[in-house]
Amino acid sequence: MKTDSLTKSSIDMELSTILIERKLLLPMLQDHLMRVIEHYAQMALKPGSIDYARQAVMDLEKDPSNLYRGIGKKIGQRIKELA
């Protein structure tokens, strides 16, 4: 019985830690993505940088973490807003 409660307690604690980390990390990740979107949108609008920006965004889209999946479309939307 004691082992079961310790196991449940440690699982509850781990889940709480994950939720806290997620609440802390999510805003930082959102801020990071917004900065990346803005950076490459601005870069794409500068003469002579569009090819570099395109290649960099394609590389980001291939990132195995999937953090940047779909970022090309978001950058495209931002470029339209800025143009």
N, C-alpha and C positions, 0 to 999 in steps of 0.2 A: 504494500500500500504506500509506504513512504517513498519508494522509488517512483511510483506512478505520479504522485503529487509533485515531486521534484522535476520529473520530466515535463509534466504539464506546465509547471511554473517556469521552467527554463524556456519552453516553447513560447509561452505567453510573453516572456521578457524579450525573446528574440523578435517576435512579431511586433511588439511595441517599438523596439529599436528600429526595425525596418520602416515602420510607419513614420517615425520621427525623422529618420534619414530622408525618406521620400519627401516629406513636407519641406525639409530644408533644401534638398537638392533640386526639386522641381522648379522653383523660381530661378535658381542659378542656371539651370539648363535652358529654361525659356529665355532668359536674358542673353545667354551665350548664342542661342540660335538667332535671336533678333539682331545681335551684333554681326553675326556671320552673314545673314541676309542683307543687312544694310551695307556691309563692307563690299560684298561682291556685286550688289546692285550699283553702288557708286562706281566701282571699278569698271563695270561693263559700260557705263556712260562716258568714261574718259576715252578720248581718241587713242587708238593703238593698244588698248588693254582688253578689248572684248575677247580675243582668242585666248589670252591667258586666263581670264575670268571663266570662260566656258570650260576650259580644261580643268581648272581647279574645282569647279562645281561638279563636273563629271567624276572626278576623283573622290570628292566628298560623298557623292551618291553611292559609290562602290564601297564605302567604309563598312567593314564587317559588323560594327556595333549597331548598324541601322539607325543611328542617331540622326543622320542627315538624309534619310530616305524622304523623297519628295521635296527636298529643299530647292531644287531647280525651278519647280513651278512657283514656289513662294518668292524666289528671287525674281522670276519673270513678272509676277504680279507687282512686286515692289518697283521694278523698273518702269512699268506702265504708270504707276502712281507718280513717279518722279519726272517722267517725260512730259 
